[in-house]
Structures are given as C-alpha cells and as structure tokens.
Amino acid sequence: MKTIKPAELQHLLTSRLGLTVLDVRTPVEFAEVHVPQTHNVPLDQFNPQALLASGELLKDQPAYLLCRSGGRASKAAEKLAREGLKNAVVVEGGTLAWIDAGLPVNRGTTKVISLERQVRIVAGLLVLVGVLLALFVHPYFIGLSALVGAGLVFAGITDWCGMGLLLAKLPWNNQV
C-alpha cells in the first residue's frame, strides 16, 4: 500500500490542481476539522464504483485517502484495490499527523467525541455493567464482559471493529 507524509501531500496540493483527496471519517468528524480540498466519503458509504461513476475518482489518477489516524483510510485503500484501482495513497498518520505537522485545516464549530473514544467509552461501560450485573444479579452476566473483551482482542488483531462501524451509523455521528 502506498503512503505519503502530510507535508508531501500539502506540497502537492499547493502545486497541482484537481487532486483527489478523500476523507473517510464520519460527517461529524469531518465537520469538526478537515484538510482543505478534501471531500468527505465516510468509510461505511465508500463505494469505488459509485465514486468512479460520479467522477470523484479517476481510474488513472492517484486517490489520496485520509482519516483520523490512518486505519480507516487503509480500509478504503483495500476496497479500491479489490476493485482493481491501484492508485490509492494513504496519508500517514491521518488528520492527527496533519495537525501535528502544523499544516492548514478547516475547523468547524461542531465538537464531537472521536469514534475511537466512543468505542472506548461504550466498551468500558459494557464491561462495567457486565461485572456489576454478575456481582448483584447473576454470575452468568460476567459473559457480557468476556464478550466485550474478546471483541476488543479481535479488533486489535484484525483491525476491524464492529462496534466502531455500528457507532459510526448513529445519528450524532452523521449529522452536521
């Protein structure tokens, strides 16, 4: 998978017109802060054929992919590769690295808890509820905590987080 450092992409954006830069975060994350000249296409709606048909993607041109830290952009690059589009370039470190490099961003007035933090909050809450129910209601409720723990291990190993995908579909992650 091809990658590019944020400063290199910034140089390309200032020297070339018409580059395809897609941000695959949720609309609310995008509204909070995003790299200028990017177009928001959330990962759960990322359809390479539809992007080609609309002209947002060009088969013979590179598509620069960006998310919060790089994970979702890598998933989008894999989707493009499965469709035979080999020109995907993931921005190393995502928007966080872009901001850390002191590069320009557009900031909105919306403040949102990042999807990663939402996953941690929900997972922690489910583990806590499972333990409390096991202590005060029935010991079998410890299975809830075990299930969440197994899900986190699976997400860490495979880099696929079902809870994150579900949370991304919730209304507060899609309203701008």
C-alpha positions as CSV (number, residue, x, y, z in Angstrom):
1,M,0.0,0.0,0.0
2,K,1.4,3.4,-1.0
3,T,1.6,6.1,1.7
4,I,2.5,9.8,1.7
5,K,3.6,12.1,4.5
6,P,1.2,15.0,5.3
7,A,3.8,17.6,4.3
8,E,4.4,15.9,0.9
9,L,0.6,15.9,0.2
10,Q,0.4,19.6,1.3
11,H,3.2,20.4,-1.2
12,L,1.3,18.5,-4.0
13,L,-2.0,20.3,-3.1
14,T,-0.3,23.7,-3.5
15,S,1.5,22.8,-6.7
16,R,-1.2,20.8,-8.6
17,L,-4.9,21.4,-9.2
18,G,-7.5,18.8,-9.2
19,L,-6.0,16.2,-6.9
20,T,-8.5,13.6,-5.4
21,V,-8.3,13.7,-1.6
22,L,-11.0,11.7,0.2
23,D,-11.6,11.9,3.9
24,V,-13.3,8.7,5.0
25,R,-14.3,9.8,8.6
26,T,-17.8,10.3,9.7
27,P,-19.5,13.6,8.6
28,V,-19.5,14.9,12.1
29,E,-15.7,14.3,12.5
30,F,-15.2,15.9,9.1
31,A,-17.2,18.9,10.1
32,E,-15.2,19.4,13.2
33,V,-11.8,19.6,11.4
34,H,-10.6,18.6,8.0
35,V,-7.8,19.2,5.5
36,P,-8.7,21.8,2.9
37,Q,-9.6,20.5,-0.6
38,T,-10.8,17.1,0.8
39,H,-14.1,15.5,0.0
40,N,-15.9,13.6,2.7
41,V,-16.9,10.0,1.8
42,P,-17.5,8.0,5.1
43,L,-16.0,4.6,5.0
44,D,-19.4,2.9,5.6
45,Q,-20.6,4.6,2.4
46,F,-17.3,4.2,0.4
47,N,-18.2,2.6,-2.9
48,P,-15.4,2.7,-5.5
49,Q,-17.7,2.0,-8.5
50,A,-20.1,4.9,-7.5
51,L,-17.1,7.2,-7.0
52,L,-15.8,6.3,-10.5
53,A,-19.2,6.8,-12.0
54,S,-19.6,10.2,-10.3
55,G,-16.2,11.4,-11.5
56,E,-14.9,11.8,-7.9
57,L,-12.3,9.1,-8.6
58,L,-10.4,8.8,-11.9
59,K,-9.1,5.4,-12.7
60,D,-5.6,6.6,-13.9
61,Q,-5.1,9.2,-11.2
62,P,-4.0,8.8,-7.6
63,A,-6.6,9.0,-4.9
64,Y,-5.2,10.3,-1.5
65,L,-7.1,8.8,1.4
66,L,-7.3,10.4,4.8
67,C,-9.0,9.6,8.2
68,R,-8.2,10.3,11.8
69,S,-5.1,8.2,12.2
70,G,-4.8,6.0,9.1
71,G,-6.8,2.9,9.9
72,R,-10.0,3.7,8.0
73,A,-8.0,5.2,5.1
74,S,-6.2,1.8,4.8
75,K,-9.5,0.0,4.7
76,A,-10.7,2.4,1.9
77,A,-7.4,1.7,0.0
78,E,-8.1,-2.1,0.3
79,K,-11.6,-1.5,-1.1
80,L,-10.1,0.3,-4.1
81,A,-7.5,-2.4,-4.6
82,R,-10.2,-5.1,-4.7
83,E,-11.9,-3.1,-7.5
84,G,-8.6,-3.0,-9.4
85,L,-7.8,0.6,-8.6
86,K,-4.1,0.5,-7.6
87,N,-3.5,4.3,-7.3
88,A,-4.7,4.7,-3.7
89,V,-2.3,6.6,-1.4
90,V,-2.9,6.7,2.3
91,V,-1.9,9.8,4.2
92,E,0.4,8.6,7.0
93,G,-1.0,9.3,10.5
94,G,-4.2,10.9,9.0
95,T,-5.7,14.2,10.2
96,L,-3.9,13.9,13.5
97,A,-0.5,13.8,11.9
98,W,-1.6,16.6,9.5
99,I,-2.5,18.8,12.5
100,D,0.7,17.8,14.4
101,A,2.7,18.9,11.4
102,G,1.2,22.4,11.7
103,L,-0.4,22.2,8.2
104,P,-3.6,24.2,7.5
105,V,-7.0,22.8,8.4
106,N,-10.6,24.0,8.2
107,R,-12.2,23.9,11.6
108,G,-16.0,23.9,12.2
109,T,-17.9,24.9,15.3
110,T,-19.0,21.3,15.9
111,K,-17.3,19.5,18.7
112,V,-17.7,15.7,18.8
113,I,-16.1,12.8,20.7
114,S,-14.0,10.9,18.2
115,L,-15.2,7.5,17.1
116,E,-12.2,5.8,18.8
117,R,-13.1,7.5,22.1
118,Q,-16.8,6.5,21.6
119,V,-15.7,2.8,21.2
120,R,-13.6,3.0,24.4
121,I,-16.5,4.6,26.4
122,V,-19.1,2.0,25.2
123,A,-16.7,-0.9,25.7
124,G,-15.7,0.2,29.2
125,L,-19.4,0.8,30.1
126,L,-20.4,-2.7,28.8
127,V,-17.6,-4.3,30.8
128,L,-18.5,-2.4,34.0
129,V,-22.2,-3.2,33.6
130,G,-21.3,-6.9,33.0
131,V,-19.3,-7.0,36.2
132,L,-21.9,-5.2,38.3
133,L,-24.7,-7.5,37.0
134,A,-22.5,-10.5,37.7
135,L,-22.0,-9.3,41.3
136,F,-25.5,-8.2,42.1
137,V,-27.9,-10.2,39.8
138,H,-26.4,-13.4,38.4
139,P,-22.8,-14.7,37.9
140,Y,-23.5,-15.5,34.2
141,F,-23.6,-11.8,33.4
142,I,-19.8,-11.9,33.5
143,G,-20.2,-13.3,30.0
144,L,-21.0,-9.8,28.8
145,S,-17.6,-8.5,30.0
146,A,-15.9,-11.5,28.4
147,L,-17.7,-10.9,25.1
148,V,-16.6,-7.3,25.0
149,G,-13.0,-8.3,25.9
150,A,-13.0,-10.9,23.1
151,G,-14.3,-8.3,20.7
152,L,-11.6,-5.8,21.6
153,V,-8.9,-8.5,21.1
154,F,-10.4,-9.4,17.7
155,A,-10.5,-5.7,16.7
156,G,-6.9,-5.4,17.8
157,I,-5.7,-8.4,15.8
158,T,-7.8,-7.8,12.6
159,D,-8.0,-4.0,12.7
160,W,-11.8,-4.4,12.1
161,C,-14.1,-3.0,14.8
162,G,-17.7,-3.9,14.5
163,M,-18.6,-1.6,17.4
164,G,-16.9,1.3,15.7
165,L,-18.8,0.6,12.5
166,L,-22.1,0.5,14.4
167,L,-21.4,3.7,16.3
168,A,-20.5,5.4,13.0
169,K,-24.1,4.9,11.9
170,L,-25.6,6.6,14.9
171,P,-27.4,9.9,14.3
172,W,-24.9,12.1,16.2
173,N,-22.1,10.8,14.0
174,N,-23.9,11.6,10.8
175,Q,-25.5,15.0,11.5
176,V,-23.5,18.1,10.6
